[in-house]
C-alpha cells in the first residue's frame, strides 16, 4: 500500500466551473454536476487524492474568505485555482480579479503548494439574439464585451504565471471558436457553463500538461 505521505494530494478550488455545474436541458431536466476533478481522481487512482472545493455563484473575493479552510488546511502538493467568471458578471474589473487570483497564487507558493492557474472560459449568445445570418456569427454586444474582458483577464493570468513561475492551463483557447473566440457550442448548453465534454477537456489539459509528469517524478 502506498505511503499516504508520498501520495499526491490535489485541491480543485473555485466556483461553479470547479463544481462542474451543468444547466438543466429538456433531455436532462435535473441539475447535474460533473467536476473535472472526478476525472483527475480516476486517472490519479491510488497514487493520490483529489479534493473538489467549488461553490456556485462565488466571486474571487468570496473565495478568499474560505481559501485557508478549503485549500491550505488540506496541505496539498497541488492547488488548481479557477475563478473570475462570476466577478465579470458582477462588473468587477480584470485588475480587481487579478489581485485576488494573485493572492491565491502567492499564498499557495508561500505554503509550498504548486498553484496551477486556469484561464476563464469564453461565453456565447446561446439564444443567438444578435445572430448575423450573413456571417453565421453571434454579434450580441454584451457577449462581445464579455469575451473581450475574458481575453484581458486571461492575459493577466498568463503574465502572473510567467512572473511567478507556475503552470497555467489555457481552457479559454481550447474551448472557444478560433474565428470569434466565442465558447464553442460543443462544450456548453447554456453559453456560460461547460458541459460534460467541456469539463473533461479541462481535466485532460491539466493531466497532460501538469499532473502526468508530476506523478512520474514522484514514482
Number of C-alpha atoms within 10 A of each C-alpha: 5 9 7 12 8 11 18 19 19 26 24 24 26 26 25 23 28 25 23 25 22 24 18 13 11 6 6 10 9 11 10 15 17 19 24 24 27 18 19 23 17 12 16 20 11 13 18 19 19 21 19 21 20 23 18 14 15 18 22 26 16 15 21 16 10 13 19 15 10 20 25 18 9 13 17 21 18 23 25 23 22 22 27 28 27 16 19 18 12 10 8 15 15 20 12 15 22 19 12 19 24 16 15 24 22 16 17 24 18 10 12 14 19 20 24 20 26 23 24 21 26 28 26 27 22 16 10 12 10 14 15 12 8 6 8 8 15 20 18 16 11 12 19 18 11 18 21 15 16 22 20 13 23 25 14 19 24 19 13 19 20 12 9 14 12 15 19 24 22 19 22 22 18 17 24 20 16 11 7 14 19 26 26 20 19 14 20 22 18 18 20 19 21 30 24 19 15 23 27 21 19 24 23 18 17 24 18 11 14 16 20 14 11 14 15 8 8 10 8
